[in-house]
Each structure stands twice: as C-alpha cells, then as structure tokens.
Amino acid sequence: MSIIAALEDKVVSEDDLIDTENGEITFYNKYKVKDSKKGGYGKISVAKAFEVSSNTGIVKIINDNYKNKPELFVDRIFNMGLNKSLGISIAGEAMPKIPYPTDPNWNGLNLPWMAFGYGVLLTPLQTLTFYNAIANNGEMVKPQFVNKISSFKDGSTKFYNKTIINPSICSNSTLEKVQKMLFNVVDKRWGTANSIKDESFTMAGKTGTCQVDYSKGNTQYISSFVGYFPANKPTYSCIVVIHRPNKKKGYYGSQVAAPVFKEIARKIHNRTPKLKFIAESSISKKNYSYSKNKIIKLKEIPNLKGMPAMDALSLLENMGLKVVLKGKGSVISQSIKKGMKINPKQKIILELS
C-alpha cells in the first residue's frame, strides 16, 4: 500500500536508489526500525527494497517524502478505499484503523510506523480484497459468498452480481510496476518468498511479519503471506495468516505462511484439468496403443515416483485402475512396478510423502 502511494504520487520511481544504510534507522534517539538482514542491503532500488522486504528502505521512502505533508500519504490510502469496511454479508466485520494527522494522538512516529504496517489495523479479508484488486487490474470488488439462490418450489433463481468498491485503486502504470514487484518476490532469488517458487505455475505476493508483545518479555509474531496465482493470468487470490508460530521453527512470513500458500496453490493447480498435446513421434509405441493421430491408453504401468498424488490418481484412474493412496504429497513407491502389463480394475497402492 505504501509503495503504490509513493509511485502514484511520483515521489519516487521503481528504479530510484534508497540507502538502507546499516539496516537500522533511529527516530528520536530511541525508536528503531530494523531490517531482518543484519547490516542492511546497502543502496538498492525502490523495487528491490519492496522485494527483499526492507523495513528501513520502505520507511525512508515514505518518511523522507511525506513527513512535511503526511495527510497526502494517508489521503492516498483513503482514496484506495482502505479506510472503509467491506460491508460483507457476514456479521462482525471490524472497521479498518488507519491514523490521520488530525487525530489528537497523532505523533511523529505514526507516519514511519505506518509505512511498514504498524499502527494500522485491517482484517485479513480486507487485506486480501486489496491484493485481489491488484490481481484484478485495479478493480476492487466486494467479497461475495453467494452468487445465486434457486427455489425448488417455483424454479426461480435470484442472481447476485459483483459489487465494485473501487473501479481503479491506482493508475495502470503503477499497477504494472507493483504486479512485477509482487511476481519478483517469489520469482527472483533475492525475493523473500523465493523458496516457494514452483516450476509448474507462477505465483505473486508479499510476505509479512508482525511483532506483537502480548505480555512483557514474551514477544510473539503474526506471520502472513498474501497474493495470487497464476501470476501471469490471475485466477485465485489467497491470504494465509498464522498467529503465534513456533519461534523455534521460524516466525517470518517467508518461513511460516508462504509455504502454506504454496501448498494451497499447488493443490488447486493440480486439480484443475489441463489439456496437453503430445507429439505421437515422441512416445514409444511399445507402451501405448493408437488410433489415427490419437493416443488411447497406456499398456504398461509407468514410473510414478515423484509424481504429485493428484496427477498420479488422474492418470491411473483414466487407465481403469483402482487407486489406493497412503499418506500425502508425492509418490515414493508403487505396489505394481513400472513396465508391468495393465489389467482393468486392478488395484494399485501408492505410498506418498
């Protein structure tokens, strides 16, 4: 949200250099903003500051350019519609909390802290709606839980059309830049979510790590990842928020929430039917039977090791086999060895991990 505001107001460009210094900046000789990387990142571009999640970089971008006119920054956030509730049909939605310079408790820390997400309260669904708008080429829509209600008595159907909250949260130019940054968070080796990159489909999004002091001396965290997939043609958006992760195993959004996002995305991706064309000349005729220009079915059990469970299940059931899955994940062993002849309705057990 901060980056969109800065790019839209043209106070920076994505290629401008920001000095993250030694990874730590101090306000009023007391309050510190730190990067997760000790020593900081040196001088990096605005885009890279976002992609590596540099707190010092983002804070300097916003504070240096808006400290004398903080209302311009907050107004930009308001103009995107982020200060309003979504008005969803499920009771209990909280109102967003976004400080404004005229508030009686506004102080010099509000702006820099807002820049990297502190002092601002949004529900996960409100945050997801914002990212969904980025995936949706700028159009922000109200989350919808029912698209139609049909009556069994009279056969009538009531349809619920989409409700547009904001037709465009920002200009197309800013949108394209931010979409690229969100893609780079996962795609580039330096991106904070590069560990979830998958060769079979693309993802875009942002990691988040929030420090919360529930009680004195007991710092806890809220870890998150929000984004959409496939990045090149968005179809799904998703947010993962994990409260109080096991600090011994990790607490950064990249370690805790992003892998969950990937698992959800992969399951949806693997269960979505895909049409693939395979050249007949590239397949051994020994293992397949043919009709004119069409492959009918496999004659022998293939090697399934390493194949995602849902892919293996689809392949084997199409061959007429009964499949038993044990465990979750990818295939590590199969009860019928590869190369064995296929018998209709034969049972095959797949061990997964």
Legacy VTK file of the C-alpha trace (Angstrom):
# vtk DataFile Version 3.0
C-alpha trace
ASCII
DATASET POLYDATA
POINTS 353 float
0.000 0.000 0.000
2.891 2.337 0.821
4.671 1.603 -2.440
1.529 2.182 -4.501
1.032 5.546 -2.774
4.639 6.625 -3.398
4.622 5.535 -7.057
1.197 7.065 -7.702
2.273 10.405 -6.218
5.511 10.151 -8.231
7.665 10.953 -5.213
9.865 8.015 -6.293
10.231 5.704 -9.276
10.826 1.978 -9.029
14.461 2.455 -10.159
15.419 5.171 -7.667
18.141 4.155 -5.207
17.430 4.015 -1.480
20.210 3.772 1.098
19.205 1.169 3.672
22.389 2.151 5.497
23.387 -0.484 8.037
19.916 -1.992 8.232
18.815 0.198 11.115
17.420 3.717 11.449
16.532 5.519 14.674
13.834 8.074 15.453
14.093 10.495 18.373
17.316 8.773 19.513
15.249 5.901 20.856
12.850 4.145 18.478
14.455 1.833 15.944
13.395 0.360 12.616
15.454 -2.683 11.662
15.844 -4.971 8.672
15.819 -8.722 9.137
19.211 -8.824 7.402
21.936 -7.636 9.738
23.991 -4.882 8.175
21.211 -3.981 5.780
21.198 -4.159 1.998
23.229 -1.045 1.174
21.951 1.064 -1.697
19.163 -0.723 -3.532
16.328 0.270 -5.834
12.846 1.073 -4.590
11.603 -2.093 -6.288
14.228 -4.257 -4.611
13.527 -2.675 -1.222
9.994 -3.994 -1.608
11.080 -7.399 -2.930
13.526 -8.043 -0.068
11.075 -6.524 2.441
13.493 -3.868 3.683
11.767 -2.059 6.546
14.374 0.706 6.557
14.042 1.186 2.797
10.236 1.457 2.826
10.240 3.738 5.881
12.781 6.082 4.304
10.768 6.233 1.067
7.615 7.297 2.900
9.063 9.390 5.728
11.500 11.337 3.547
8.796 12.270 1.048
5.732 12.786 3.259
6.989 13.891 6.685
6.088 17.536 5.955
2.731 16.591 4.415
1.621 13.276 5.980
-2.005 13.943 5.056
-1.107 13.439 1.369
0.087 9.898 2.116
-2.932 8.996 4.245
-5.327 10.570 1.736
-3.843 8.333 -0.959
-4.527 5.298 1.245
-8.073 6.543 1.838
-8.604 7.132 -1.891
-7.962 3.443 -2.482
-10.873 2.725 -0.134
-8.785 1.071 2.566
-10.316 3.062 5.427
-13.799 1.633 4.873
-15.342 -1.669 5.835
-16.288 -4.035 3.013
-19.875 -4.312 4.166
-19.857 -8.089 3.753
-22.944 -10.157 4.480
-21.391 -11.952 7.459
-21.849 -10.055 10.727
-18.881 -8.955 12.785
-16.564 -7.254 10.282
-14.219 -4.847 12.068
-13.659 -1.302 10.842
-10.169 -0.616 9.489
-7.985 1.561 11.679
-5.771 3.989 9.776
-4.432 7.009 11.742
-4.883 10.512 10.297
-2.710 13.591 11.009
-5.645 15.465 12.588
-6.210 12.728 15.181
-5.498 14.000 18.715
-2.985 11.213 19.366
-1.068 11.629 16.079
2.695 11.971 16.635
5.955 11.890 14.736
6.157 8.098 14.810
2.810 7.452 13.130
3.968 8.047 9.556
7.191 5.969 9.597
5.464 3.181 11.523
2.503 3.157 9.093
4.948 2.846 6.207
5.781 -0.747 7.109
2.447 -1.764 8.586
2.466 -0.831 12.266
-0.299 1.218 13.858
-2.642 0.168 11.051
-5.335 -2.466 11.527
-7.020 -4.344 8.663
-8.756 -7.703 8.749
-7.281 -10.498 6.616
-10.283 -10.295 4.267
-9.825 -6.523 3.864
-6.149 -7.048 3.068
-6.979 -9.825 0.614
-9.539 -7.604 -1.112
-6.794 -5.039 -1.728
-4.404 -7.607 -3.216
-7.240 -9.109 -5.215
-7.704 -5.656 -6.767
-4.050 -5.665 -7.852
-4.564 -9.064 -9.491
-7.845 -7.780 -10.950
-6.095 -4.976 -12.882
-7.038 -2.364 -10.310
-10.726 -3.103 -9.858
-11.600 -3.682 -6.202
-14.682 -5.824 -5.688
-16.676 -6.733 -2.619
-16.116 -10.322 -1.431
-19.117 -12.438 -2.361
-20.219 -15.645 -0.667
-23.325 -16.481 -2.725
-23.700 -15.985 -6.476
-27.249 -17.266 -6.820
-30.202 -18.706 -4.895
-32.559 -21.091 -6.645
-36.058 -22.042 -5.494
-37.027 -25.689 -5.772
-40.714 -24.761 -5.486
-41.195 -22.383 -8.390
-37.912 -22.819 -10.219
-36.969 -19.143 -9.904
-33.352 -18.058 -9.457
-32.019 -14.875 -7.908
-28.557 -13.857 -9.085
-26.127 -11.693 -7.108
-23.873 -9.648 -9.362
-20.484 -8.386 -8.321
-20.295 -5.122 -6.393
-17.457 -2.789 -7.357
-15.944 -0.949 -4.394
-13.364 0.988 -6.402
-13.127 0.806 -10.215
-9.404 1.594 -10.085
-7.200 1.721 -6.996
-4.364 3.317 -8.989
-3.120 4.076 -12.496
-2.260 1.291 -14.955
1.380 2.409 -14.911
1.670 1.977 -11.134
-0.270 -1.271 -11.276
2.119 -2.835 -13.800
5.129 -1.897 -11.680
3.628 -3.324 -8.492
2.492 -6.514 -10.228
6.074 -7.045 -11.375
7.396 -6.483 -7.850
4.920 -8.981 -6.387
5.992 -11.517 -9.014
9.676 -10.889 -8.225
9.056 -11.547 -4.503
8.570 -15.191 -5.491
10.477 -15.426 -8.758
13.791 -13.695 -8.042
16.454 -15.390 -5.917
16.565 -12.386 -3.579
12.778 -12.255 -3.112
11.568 -13.033 0.393
9.304 -15.820 -0.915
11.688 -17.328 -3.462
11.663 -20.600 -1.501
8.092 -21.288 -2.684
8.830 -20.783 -6.386
7.330 -23.619 -8.436
8.331 -24.561 -11.977
4.830 -25.720 -12.933
2.984 -22.438 -12.285
3.653 -18.846 -11.232
2.750 -17.024 -8.025
2.928 -13.398 -6.896
2.548 -11.943 -3.439
4.049 -10.412 -0.318
5.378 -11.798 2.930
4.521 -10.133 6.229
5.948 -10.477 9.732
4.432 -8.548 12.613
5.939 -8.403 16.096
3.403 -8.367 18.918
4.127 -8.022 22.637
1.314 -9.959 24.269
2.983 -9.638 27.649
6.204 -8.193 28.946
9.173 -10.261 27.869
7.072 -12.584 25.708
7.346 -11.299 22.158
5.104 -13.135 19.726
4.615 -12.853 15.972
1.923 -12.834 13.326
3.214 -14.276 10.056
1.428 -13.807 6.752
1.563 -14.203 3.013
-0.961 -12.713 0.627
-1.003 -12.986 -3.137
-2.491 -14.552 -6.218
-1.848 -17.221 -8.843
-1.090 -17.894 -11.632
0.799 -14.603 -11.685
0.616 -14.201 -15.465
-3.150 -14.822 -15.574
-4.572 -14.441 -12.048
-7.467 -16.741 -11.238
-7.211 -17.134 -7.452
-6.164 -14.825 -4.626
-5.392 -16.075 -1.133
-4.165 -14.877 2.252
-2.542 -17.001 4.963
-2.253 -15.549 8.474
-0.636 -17.519 11.292
-0.690 -16.233 14.865
1.997 -17.176 17.370
4.070 -19.518 15.190
6.579 -21.774 16.930
9.583 -19.440 17.145
11.982 -22.390 17.291
10.868 -23.424 13.807
10.660 -19.897 12.409
8.387 -16.888 12.557
8.966 -14.913 9.359
6.138 -14.874 6.836
8.509 -16.443 4.320
9.155 -19.406 6.646
5.707 -19.952 8.108
2.895 -18.576 5.948
4.322 -18.661 2.403
4.760 -22.487 2.338
1.089 -22.882 3.328
0.099 -20.542 0.484
2.138 -22.668 -1.914
0.542 -25.905 -0.702
-2.942 -24.469 -1.222
-1.991 -23.106 -4.639
-0.422 -26.395 -5.752
-3.459 -28.425 -4.754
-5.760 -26.127 -6.696
-3.373 -26.096 -9.649
-3.008 -29.890 -9.687
-6.754 -30.435 -9.506
-7.503 -28.083 -12.385
-7.957 -30.042 -15.657
-5.325 -29.246 -18.248
-5.169 -30.130 -21.934
-1.757 -31.201 -23.173
-0.823 -32.128 -26.744
1.932 -34.702 -27.137
3.566 -35.466 -30.441
2.979 -39.112 -31.388
6.566 -39.475 -32.593
7.896 -38.587 -29.129
6.257 -41.599 -27.431
7.401 -45.186 -27.652
4.789 -47.269 -29.483
5.731 -50.213 -27.284
3.958 -48.677 -24.291
0.879 -47.236 -25.986
-1.933 -48.275 -28.307
-3.025 -45.926 -31.086
-5.908 -44.955 -33.276
-5.457 -42.391 -36.031
-3.458 -39.468 -34.554
-4.698 -40.252 -31.024
-3.159 -41.952 -28.023
-5.800 -44.178 -26.448
-4.206 -45.566 -23.304
-1.102 -46.885 -21.649
-0.447 -50.611 -21.932
2.098 -50.740 -19.111
2.390 -49.239 -15.621
4.537 -46.074 -15.805
7.113 -44.930 -13.267
5.116 -42.791 -10.839
7.859 -41.915 -8.369
7.989 -38.177 -7.633
4.618 -37.514 -9.282
2.102 -35.420 -7.280
-0.641 -37.627 -5.847
-3.482 -35.983 -7.762
-1.635 -36.292 -11.083
-0.918 -39.970 -10.459
-4.517 -40.577 -9.390
-5.905 -38.950 -12.533
-3.543 -40.897 -14.804
-4.203 -44.294 -13.210
-7.971 -43.924 -12.969
-8.082 -42.997 -16.654
-6.251 -46.277 -17.275
-9.063 -48.149 -15.483
-7.120 -48.953 -12.320
-8.374 -48.738 -8.748
-6.062 -46.472 -6.768
-5.380 -46.522 -3.022
-3.417 -43.565 -1.635
-1.478 -43.855 1.610
-0.137 -40.612 3.083
0.050 -37.160 1.497
2.278 -35.489 -1.046
4.140 -37.111 -3.923
4.577 -40.772 -4.819
7.561 -42.501 -3.189
6.631 -46.100 -4.053
4.053 -48.078 -6.039
2.724 -51.599 -5.419
2.859 -52.507 -9.145
6.269 -51.975 -10.679
6.739 -49.916 -13.818
6.621 -51.879 -17.057
4.064 -54.387 -15.751
1.065 -55.098 -18.023
-2.152 -53.336 -17.118
-5.210 -55.354 -16.126
-8.542 -53.488 -15.999
-9.891 -52.805 -12.484
-6.564 -53.883 -10.975
-5.746 -52.269 -7.605
-2.551 -50.263 -7.182
-1.342 -48.825 -3.856
0.696 -45.618 -3.866
2.811 -44.621 -0.869
3.062 -40.826 -0.556
5.344 -38.440 1.282
LINES 1 354
353 0 1 2 3 4 5 6 7 8 9 10 11 12 13 14 15 16 17 18 19 20 21 22 23 24 25 26 27 28 29 30 31 32 33 34 35 36 37 38 39 40 41 42 43 44 45 46 47 48 49 50 51 52 53 54 55 56 57 58 59 60 61 62 63 64 65 66 67 68 69 70 71 72 73 74 75 76 77 78 79 80 81 82 83 84 85 86 87 88 89 90 91 92 93 94 95 96 97 98 99 100 101 102 103 104 105 106 107 108 109 110 111 112 113 114 115 116 117 118 119 120 121 122 123 124 125 126 127 128 129 130 131 132 133 134 135 136 137 138 139 140 141 142 143 144 145 146 147 148 149 150 151 152 153 154 155 156 157 158 159 160 161 162 163 164 165 166 167 168 169 170 171 172 173 174 175 176 177 178 179 180 181 182 183 184 185 186 187 188 189 190 191 192 193 194 195 196 197 198 199 200 201 202 203 204 205 206 207 208 209 210 211 212 213 214 215 216 217 218 219 220 221 222 223 224 225 226 227 228 229 230 231 232 233 234 235 236 237 238 239 240 241 242 243 244 245 246 247 248 249 250 251 252 253 254 255 256 257 258 259 260 261 262 263 264 265 266 267 268 269 270 271 272 273 274 275 276 277 278 279 280 281 282 283 284 285 286 287 288 289 290 291 292 293 294 295 296 297 298 299 300 301 302 303 304 305 306 307 308 309 310 311 312 313 314 315 316 317 318 319 320 321 322 323 324 325 326 327 328 329 330 331 332 333 334 335 336 337 338 339 340 341 342 343 344 345 346 347 348 349 350 351 352
